[in-house]
Amino acid sequence: MTGPSTARPRPARPRAARTSPDQRRAQVAEAARAIALEAGLDAVTLRAVAARMAVAPALVAHYAPRMDDLVADTFGALVAAERHDVATLLDTAAEPARRLGILLETLLDGTRDDITLVWVQAWAMGARSEALASRVRDEMDAWQTAIAREVRHGMDAGVFDAGDEAAIAWHLLAMIDGLNAHSLVRWNAHPDRRALTARAVAGLLGVSPDDLAPQG
């Protein structure tokens, strides 16, 4: 006959903190942004986001039921962050020409190719997704407005020739976007696209290209 058991009861394990819905949505968004920067916007898929988070695809689908919306939100977050970053750089200078010079330098120096790829893919993918197309239009408008504001500031200060700041801003965007798209396939790397663009912009604004050149 055996006696009563002397084994001590095991202490209860503390429960892991439960992830809130808002935290899950933030994790999904963060994973999607990381994938887009590393592999492009077209790599943001349900399975890729789930693998990045190490969760089941069904969990991602629960918090992001429409992948078109997640892709659009991912695009919007990345390009808005870039615009904010560029605005911060511009604020390190006061002279209108120097501010535009910084704009050209930072957007054409090749350090933002990950965002350039996101843009190029968004233009193509937006043809099949209205959610993405709408966000692309909004972000292009925001860039055009920001550049037009810089041009108008120089005109009001008497530094730039008077003209249509909105049209000039669109002109600048077309040059920047086109040259950056070309750079993704390393087409026609010489002469320096920054120098070429600076000369074209200087002609539009009635200043010397040297006024737009980097200082230091």
N, C-alpha and C positions, 0 to 999 in steps of 0.2 A: 504493500500500500504506500503510495507516494504522499508526501506532505504538501502543504500549500506552496504555490510558486513564490519564489523570492525575487523574481525579475522585477526590476524597477521600470515603471512606465516611461516611455520615451517622451522627452519634452516636445510639445507641438512646434512645428516649424512656422516661423512667421511668414505670413502671406506676402507675396511680392505686391508692390504698389500697382494698382490697376491703371492702365493707360487710358486717359480720358479721350473722348472723341476728338476734341480739339487738338490734343497732342498727336493722335494718329493722323489727322489730316495734315498737320505740320510735318510729320515724318514722311508722309507720302509726297508732299510738295518738295521737301528737301531732297529726297531720293531722285525725284524727277529732274530737278535742277542739276544735280550732280551728273546724272546720266547725259543730259543734254550738253553740258560743258565738255564732257569727256568724249562722247561719241556722236553728238549731233542730235538735233531735235527729233529726227525720224527714229532714233533709238529708244525714245520714250514710249514703251509699250507696257501693257499690263504685266506680262511675265517679267520683263526687265526690272520694273519697279519693285515687284514682289521679291525677286531674287536679291535685289540691292538691300531690301529691308529684312531679308531672311524670314519671310512670312508666306502664307499661302496666297495665291492670286485672288481667291475669293475675298480675303480681308481687304486687299487693295480696292477691289471692285465695290466693296461695301462703302468705302469712304470716297471713292472716285468713280461713281457709276458711269460717267461719260468720259471716255478717254480724250475725245476731242476737246472737252472743256479743260482737262488737266494739261494737255499739250498747249492750249492757248494761254492758260494761266502761267505755265512754265516759261513760255516765250516772253510774256508780259513782265514777269518778275525779273528775268535776266536782263532784258534790254532797258528796263526802267532803272535797274541798279547801275548799269553802265552809264546811262545819261546822268544820273546823280553823281557818279564818280567823275565824269568829265566836267560837270558844273563846278565841282569842288576844285578841280585843277584850274579852271578858268579864273576862279576867284583869287588865285595867287598873283594875278596881274591886274593892273588898272587900265593900261593903255588899250584902246579898242583893237588896234592892229595886232598887238602882242597877244591879246586874248584869242583872236582868230588863229594866230600862228600856233598857239598851244593846242587849239582844237584840231587843226590839221595834223600837227605832229603826233598827237596821241592816237588819233583815229587811223593814221596811215603808217605807223611805225612797225606794224606786224605783231605787236604784243596782244592784240585783241582778236586774233584769228578764230578763237573758239566762239566768240560772239558773232563774228562775221559769218561763220558756218551756220549758226542758229538763224541769223537773218535770211541767208540765201535759201535755206531749207524752208523757212516759214513762208517766203514768197511762193515757192513751188507748192508746198502742202496746202497753203491757203486757198488754192484753186479748187480743192476738194473738200474744204472744211470752212463753213461760214463763220464758225466760232473763232477759228484762227485768223481768217481773213479780216474780220472785224477788229481783232486786237492788233493786227499788223497795221491796219489803216490808222488806228488811234495812236500807235507809237510813232508812226511816220509823221503824223500831224504834230505830235509833241516835239519831235526833233526839228521839224521845220519851224515851229513857233520859237523854239529856243535859239536857233541860228538866226532867224529873222530879227529877234530881239537884240542879238549882238550886233548885227549889221545896222539896225536902226540907231543903236547907241552911238556907233561910230559916225553915222551921218549927222545925228544931232550935235555931236561934238565938233563937227567940221573936219573930221579926219578922213572920212570916206566921201566919195562923190555922192550927190543926191541921186536917188533912184528908187526902184521898187524893191524894198527889202524882202518881201515874200518871194518874189521871183528869183532874186539872187540866192536866197536860202535854198530853194528847190534846185537851183543850178549846182550849188555846192554839194548838196546831198547826192545828186546824180553822179557827180564826179567821184565823190568819196565811196559811194556804194559800188559803183562800177569797178573802180580800181581795186577795192578790197576783194570783190568777187573774183577778179582776175588773179589776184595774188594767191588764192586758195589752190590754184593749179600751177602756180609759179610761172605765169605767162608774162613775158616781156618785163622782166625785173629791172632792166636798165633802159634808159636812164632812171634815176631815182624818182619814183612817182610822187614823193612829197615835194620835190623841187618843181616838178612840172605843174602840180596842182597849185603851189604857191604862186607861180608866175601867172597862171590863169585867174586865180582869185585876185591877185594884185591888179590885174587889168580890169576886172569887173568893178573894183572898189576905188580905182584911181590912186593907188599907193605903190611904193616900191616893194618888190619881193623881199628886199632886205628888212623891211619893216615887219614882215611876218616870220623872219628867220629866228631860230632858237637863240636864246641869249646864254652867255656863260662861257 
